[in-house]
Each structure stands twice: as C-alpha cells, then as structure tokens.
Amino acid sequence: MKLFGKKNKPSQKAFAVVTGAGSGIGRSFALELAKRGGTVVCSDINLDAAKETVSLVEALGAKAFAVQCDVAKEEQVNQLAEQAQQLMQNPVTLVINNAGIGLGGKFDEMSSEDWHWCMNINLWGVIYGCRAFVPKFKQQGHGAIINVASAASYTAAPEMTVYNVSKAGVRALSETLSAELKKSNIKVNVLCPTLVPTNIIKNGKVPHKGLLDYALTHLAFTTSDKVAKLTLDRLDKGELYTIPQIDAKLFWFLKRTAPNLYAKFLGTSYRLMK
C-alpha cells in the first residue's frame, strides 16, 4: 500500500487544495503547507484574495495557483478538483475544506434563505469537496482530508442555530468518513476551534458584532497560523480531532462527560445573560 512519503505524513510535500484560502485559517493552511514543501491550489470565491495568498506562498519559495470557486456549487467544486491536478501536474494528496461563513440570530428570526445560504456553503461545500476528492484518493491508494468545522458543532450556543447545525454536520461527516475510509488509506481530521481572528465575523451575518470583535481581539487564545500548524501535525499523527484552544477543550470535555448538566448550564447562562 502506498503511503505518504517515508514517514506517512500527508502534510509533508503535499499536493494540496485549500478552499477559502484567501484569508484567515485557509491562508494560514496554505502558508504552513508551503513551509513543509507542499504545492498548493488556493481556492476562494474572491479570486483577488486567492492571488494574494499565492504571492505569499511563492515568497516562501513554494509553488501555488489561484482558482476561483464557489463551494456552494457542486459543478465548480468538481471543476476545481480537475483543474488542481492539471495545474500541479500531480494527483492531489490533500484537500482542506475550509471555506465557510458565519450566521447568527434567534431561531424564529432565521429565514429559509438564511438556512439555505449557510448550509449550502458550510455543509454542502464540505460534502461537495469530499465527493470530488474521495474517489480520486481511493483510486490512487492514499489521500487526506481536513474539514474545518467549529466548536459550535458541539457547544450549541443559543442564537447560532443555523451555524451550529451546519458545523455539526461537518463534524458528523468527518467522523463517519474517518471510520469508512481508514481501510482505503485516507486520513481524516476535523478542526473544531472556538474564536480565531479571521474575517468570518466581519463577512458574516451575526448579532453582537462589537462584542465578538472584542472577543476576537482579546479572548481568542490562539492565531490562525497556530491552528493550521497544529491541525496538520495532528493529521500527520492520524488523529481525527483538532480542538486547539483551552475553552474549546473545556466545552468538549463537559459536553462528552456530562451532557445533561452542560445543557442545563447553557440554558441557565443564556437566561441570565438576557
């Protein structure tokens, strides 16, 4: 069975596709892969932003290519998969399904359009990415997938229903694929951070933006560069979950060990805040 290099590390000298690579965690993934000798297709709905990331990658001495892609459209994701192989002149060995948006608000204030907008990008975009690359990975005998979810996938914070559901779907998809694809030598990691300084709040539709901006500045506990490095390291070790911050770890522990108590705590906290 063909492995990832001599030490079975899929992040080393990878031929990678990163969606949402124009900024934030996606850009950090591209730069970290470049430092590890990888070649990167930087995909983003904003082509100019993707080109900026390519320039930063090339400044590190690595090869990169910018491709515009709306991950909410399956045909564009399929085209991205084909184009990536042609641009890099090598089979893709790693896909990072990172593109996503933020959406918050009370459940009864969310329209059907809000639901479709968020789910099409955050969940279906990841599904399309996996559907486009998994058959190729199986055919070549190896591959790796990183799906960017969120701690919201298990914290289930109030007034974030749509976002929470979309990210919970990404986590469930990743867990299922990890078990199903292990026999095919395909590694899967799912990233579940809390607050990371990115453009997701700025570009999203979320309440209390001022408070969230303050939290991103003062309470993030990490950076997108550290998150990307940690995630790739955990992928190399064959770990399924990357939960990078101390608060994310605490919520993960409480939710898994005392789910009923956690639910009561969440409800009480929300009422007191109101």
C-alpha positions, 0 to 999 in steps of 0.5 A: 500500500502506498503511503505518504512519503517515508514517514506517512505524513500527508502534510509533508510535500503535499499536493494540496487544495485549500478552499477559502484560502484567501484569508484567515485559517485557509491562508494560514493552511496554505502558508504552513503547507508551503513551509513543509514543501507542499504545492498548493491550489488556493481556492476562494470565491474572491479570486483577488484574495486567492492571488494574494495568498499565492504571492505569499506562498511563492515568497516562501519559495513554494509553488501555488495557483489561484482558482476561483470557486464557489463551494456552494456549487457542486459543478465548480467544486468538481471543476476545481478538483480537475483543474488542481491536478492539471495545474500541479501536474500531480494527483492531489494528496490533500484537500482542506475544506475550509471555506465557510461563513458565519450566521447568527440570530434567534431561531424564529428570526432565521429565514429559509434563505438564511438556512439555505445560504449557510448550509449550502456553503458550510455543509454542502461545500464540505460534502461537495469537496469530499465527493470530488476528492474521495474517489480520486484518493481511493483510486490512487491508494492514499489521500487526506482530508481536513474539514474545518468545522467549529466548536459550535458543532458541539457547544450549541450556543443559543442564537447560532442555530443555523451555524451550529447545525451546519458545523455539526454536520461537518463534524458528523461527516468527518467522523463517519468518513474517518471510520469508512475510509481508514481501510482505503488509506485516507486520513481524516481530521476535523478542526473544531476551534472556538474564536480565531481572528479571521474575517468570518465575523466581519463577512458574516451575518451575526448579532453582537458584532462589537462584542465578538470583535472584542472577543476576537481581539482579546479572548481568542487564545490562539492565531490562525497560523497556530491552528493550521500548524497544529491541525496538520501535525495532528493529521500527520499523527492520524488523529481525527480531532483538532480542538486547539484552544483551552475553552474549546477543550473545556466545552468538549470535555463537559459536553462528552462527560456530562451532557445533561448538566452542560445543557442545563448550564447553557440554558441557565447562562443564556437566561441570565445573560438576557 
